[in-house]
Amino acid sequence: MSDNTKMAITRKGLWLLVMGFIVMVAGFILMMGGGVKDPNVFNWSMFDFRRLVAAPIVILCGIIIEIVAIMKRPKDSGESTK
């Protein structure tokens, strides 16, 4: 008889999923701002390093963490039985 009572994702995997989500939210927060109230005034601050380079890299890191959390195989011994 096979043991099908084990969870497919472990506690550590769930922790990684949450951390990846938090990293992605931080990237979207970094991307916010740069708008102006007057549409006739051009604002160069929307083209700074933080919005064009740093925020997308942070979001991609969060996506990579999510992929690792989903694809990581549980160990056969202690971690998957908790």
RAZI-V510322 format. One record per backbone hydrogen bond with DSSP energy under -0.5 kcal/mol. CO is the residue of the C=O (numbers start at 1). NH is the residue of the N-H. E is the energy in kcal/mol with one decimal. If there is no record, write none. Layout:
BEGIN
co=CO nh=NH e=E
co=CO nh=NH e=E
END
This chain:
BEGIN
co=2 nh=4 e=-1.0
co=10 nh=14 e=-2.3
co=11 nh=15 e=-2.1
co=12 nh=16 e=-2.2
co=13 nh=17 e=-2.2
co=14 nh=18 e=-2.3
co=15 nh=19 e=-2.5
co=16 nh=20 e=-2.6
co=17 nh=21 e=-2.1
co=18 nh=22 e=-2.3
co=19 nh=23 e=-2.4
co=20 nh=24 e=-2.2
co=21 nh=25 e=-2.4
co=22 nh=26 e=-2.2
co=23 nh=27 e=-1.8
co=24 nh=28 e=-2.1
co=25 nh=29 e=-2.2
co=26 nh=30 e=-2.1
co=27 nh=31 e=-1.3
co=28 nh=32 e=-0.6
co=29 nh=32 e=-0.9
co=37 nh=39 e=-0.7
co=38 nh=41 e=-1.5
co=40 nh=42 e=-0.5
co=42 nh=44 e=-0.6
co=43 nh=46 e=-0.9
co=44 nh=47 e=-1.9
co=45 nh=48 e=-1.0
co=48 nh=52 e=-2.0
co=49 nh=53 e=-2.4
co=49 nh=54 e=-2.0
co=50 nh=55 e=-2.2
co=53 nh=57 e=-1.7
co=54 nh=58 e=-2.3
co=55 nh=59 e=-2.4
co=56 nh=60 e=-2.4
co=57 nh=61 e=-2.1
co=58 nh=62 e=-2.0
co=59 nh=63 e=-2.1
co=60 nh=64 e=-2.4
co=61 nh=65 e=-2.3
co=62 nh=66 e=-2.1
co=63 nh=67 e=-2.3
co=64 nh=68 e=-2.5
co=65 nh=69 e=-2.4
co=66 nh=70 e=-2.0
co=67 nh=71 e=-2.7
co=68 nh=72 e=-1.8
co=75 nh=80 e=-0.6
co=78 nh=81 e=-0.7
co=79 nh=82 e=-0.7
END
